[in-house]
């Protein structure tokens, strides 16, 4: 296959995945946006975590809340648990890599907070343990996953919201996760500030 055709196929597959996701996930995205907005109105915050590209997505989400998305507004309380290298490496060294997020959630999380847990496979052990820690703290969870939802699908509480991308390829899942993150930011802003 020539390189131009290959590139066009990536675009076509990405568009098809996004169209399928829009039909399947819109209601879940709205429910997650409502959950996050309610937490912020209740003086809560949103903690986010992921690995690799999902760690970047967690940071992207928190930066959009802490700074701004598309509207001028005061910063909103959000924290990516992926950014403190001293904390991450000390937990991984002293305990286990699987605990890098759960220990932070137990220390920082409160019952009015939300955990945004991101894993394309749904099988990341450190994310699964972060969800358990969030539940221990009385928090609700918004999960961004793909494929069959993985082992994360077995640990949700009734009030949690899973947004599972109907795709198998990591790249396609991550592309939709980014759109979902932007949708969540938009829903939070328009709920808090109205449409402008």
C-alpha positions in Angstrom: 0.0 0.0 0.0 1.3 3.4 -0.9 1.9 5.9 2.0 -0.8 8.4 0.8 -3.5 5.6 0.8 -2.3 4.5 4.2 -2.7 8.0 5.7 -6.2 8.3 4.1 -7.2 5.0 5.6 -6.2 6.2 9.1 -8.4 9.3 8.6 -11.3 7.2 7.3 -11.0 4.7 10.2 -10.8 7.6 12.7 -13.9 9.3 11.3 -15.9 6.0 11.3 -14.9 5.3 14.9 -15.9 8.8 15.9 -19.3 8.5 14.1 -20.0 5.2 15.8 -18.9 6.7 19.2 -21.1 9.8 18.8 -24.2 7.5 18.3 -23.3 5.1 21.1 -21.7 7.4 23.8 -23.5 10.7 23.7 -25.8 9.9 26.7 -22.9 8.5 28.8 -20.8 11.6 28.0 -23.7 13.9 29.2 -24.1 11.8 32.3 -20.4 12.1 33.1 -20.5 15.9 32.4 -23.4 16.2 34.9 -21.6 14.1 37.5 -18.4 16.3 37.2 -20.4 19.6 37.2 -22.3 18.5 40.3 -19.0 17.6 42.0 -17.5 21.1 41.2 -20.7 22.8 42.4 -20.4 20.8 45.6 -16.9 22.2 46.2 -15.3 19.0 44.9 -12.5 18.5 42.5 -11.7 16.1 39.7 -8.6 13.8 40.0 -7.5 12.2 36.8 -5.0 9.4 35.9 -3.8 7.1 33.1 -0.7 5.6 31.6 1.2 6.6 28.5 -1.1 8.4 26.1 -3.8 8.2 28.7 -1.6 10.0 31.2 -1.3 12.8 28.6 -5.1 12.8 28.3 -5.4 13.1 32.1 -3.1 16.1 32.1 -4.9 17.6 29.1 -8.2 17.4 30.9 -6.9 18.9 34.1 -5.2 21.8 32.3 -8.4 22.6 30.5 -10.2 22.9 33.8 -7.5 24.6 35.8 -6.8 27.2 33.1 -9.6 27.5 30.6 -11.3 25.6 27.8 -13.0 27.9 25.3 -14.7 30.4 27.7 -13.1 32.9 30.0 -13.8 31.8 33.6 -12.0 31.2 36.9 -10.0 28.0 37.1 -11.8 24.9 38.2 -10.3 22.4 40.7 -8.7 19.5 38.9 -5.5 17.6 39.4 -3.7 15.1 37.2 -2.1 12.4 39.4 0.4 11.7 36.7 2.6 14.7 37.0 4.6 14.5 40.3 7.6 12.5 39.5 8.9 12.4 43.0 5.6 11.0 44.3 5.2 8.5 41.5 8.8 7.2 41.8 8.7 7.0 45.6 5.5 5.0 45.6 6.7 2.7 42.8 10.0 2.2 44.6 8.7 1.8 48.2 5.5 -0.1 47.4 4.6 -1.0 43.8 3.9 0.7 40.5 0.3 -0.6 40.8 -0.2 1.7 43.8 1.0 5.0 42.2 -2.5 6.4 41.8 -4.4 4.6 44.6 -2.1 6.0 47.3 -2.7 9.5 45.9 -6.4 9.1 45.7 -6.5 7.9 49.3 -4.5 10.9 50.4 -6.2 13.6 48.3 -9.7 12.3 47.5 -12.9 13.3 49.3 -16.4 12.1 48.9 -17.5 15.0 46.8 -14.7 14.5 44.3 -14.7 12.6 41.0 -12.0 10.3 39.6 -11.4 10.4 35.9 -9.8 7.0 35.2 -8.5 6.5 31.7 -7.3 3.1 30.2 -7.7 2.1 26.6 -7.7 -1.6 27.5 -9.5 -1.3 30.8 -6.9 -3.6 32.2 -4.4 -1.2 33.8 -3.9 -2.5 37.3 -2.9 0.9 38.7 -6.1 2.4 37.3 -8.2 -0.5 38.8 -6.7 0.1 42.2 -7.3 3.9 41.8 -11.0 3.1 41.2 -11.1 0.9 44.4 -9.4 3.7 46.4 -11.9 6.2 45.0 -14.8 4.0 46.1 -13.1 3.7 49.6 -13.2 7.5 49.8 -16.8 7.7 48.7 -15.9 9.2 45.3 -17.7 8.5 42.0 -15.7 7.5 38.9 -15.9 8.5 35.2 -14.0 5.9 33.2 -12.7 6.3 29.6 -12.0 2.8 28.1 -12.2 0.9 24.9 -12.4 -2.6 23.5 -14.5 -4.8 25.8 -13.9 -2.5 28.9 -11.4 -4.9 30.4 -11.3 -5.7 34.1 -12.4 -2.2 35.0 -15.9 -3.1 33.8 -16.1 -5.4 36.8 -15.4 -2.8 39.5 -17.7 0.1 38.9 -20.2 1.3 41.5 -23.8 2.0 40.5 -23.2 5.8 40.2 -20.1 5.5 38.1 -20.1 6.3 34.4 -18.1 4.3 31.9 -17.5 5.8 28.4 -16.3 2.8 26.4 -15.1 3.5 22.8 -16.3 0.9 20.3 -12.9 0.2 18.9 -10.0 -2.2 19.2 -7.1 -0.1 18.1 -5.4 2.0 20.8 -4.9 4.9 18.4 -8.6 5.1 17.5 -9.6 4.8 21.2 -7.3 7.6 22.2 -8.5 9.8 19.4 -12.1 9.4 20.7 -11.0 9.9 24.3 -9.7 13.3 23.3 -13.0 14.3 21.7 -14.8 13.0 24.9 -12.5 15.2 27.1 -13.4 18.2 25.0 -17.1 17.4 25.3 -16.8 17.1 29.0 -15.0 20.4 29.3 -17.7 22.0 27.1 -20.5 20.5 29.1 -19.0 21.7 32.4 -18.5 25.2 31.1 -21.9 25.6 29.5 -23.6 24.2 32.6 -21.7 26.5 34.9 -21.7 29.6 32.7 -24.4 29.1 30.1 -23.9 29.1 26.3 -22.0 32.2 25.0 
